[in-house]
Every structure is written in structure tokens, then in C-alpha cells.
Amino acid sequence: MKNMRMTHNELVDQVSANLFKQSGKIESQRSWLALRNYLEQLDTEQLKLMLKEAS
């Protein structure tokens, strides 16, 4: 599984990209930053779980 070797920042990047791909748009830079801040607070296992659930 590819995401097992990703760094925390790479996981944050991947999860945020998947979320925006699912929604189809970015509401604003402010909402993007809020989402990134939230994701950065999660631990690596939580991010991996989010990626797994999205696939």
C-alpha cells in the first residue's frame, strides 16, 4: 500500500487533494487553509484511514 510509506505532509497533501477532487471545487483560500490546518493536526494513522476510506 503506497500511503504506508508517505510522510505526514505527503498524507496531508493527498487527503486534501482527494477531498477537493470529491467536492469538485475549492470554496475559498480560507476554507482550504482551514482544512489543511485541521488535517495537519491529525496523526498519521488517522490520515491513512481517511485515504483508505476514500478509495
C-alpha positions, 0 to 999 in steps of 0.5 A, a space after each residue: 500500500 503506497 500511503 504506508 510509506 508517505 510522510 505526514 505532509 505527503 498524507 496531508 497533501 493527498 487527503 486534501 487533494 482527494 477531498 477537493 477532487 470529491 467536492 469538485 471545487 475549492 470554496 475559498 483560500 480560507 476554507 482550504 487553509 482551514 482544512 489543511 490546518 485541521 488535517 495537519 493536526 491529525 496523526 498519521 494513522 488517522 490520515 491513512 484511514 481517511 485515504 483508505 476510506 476514500 478509495 
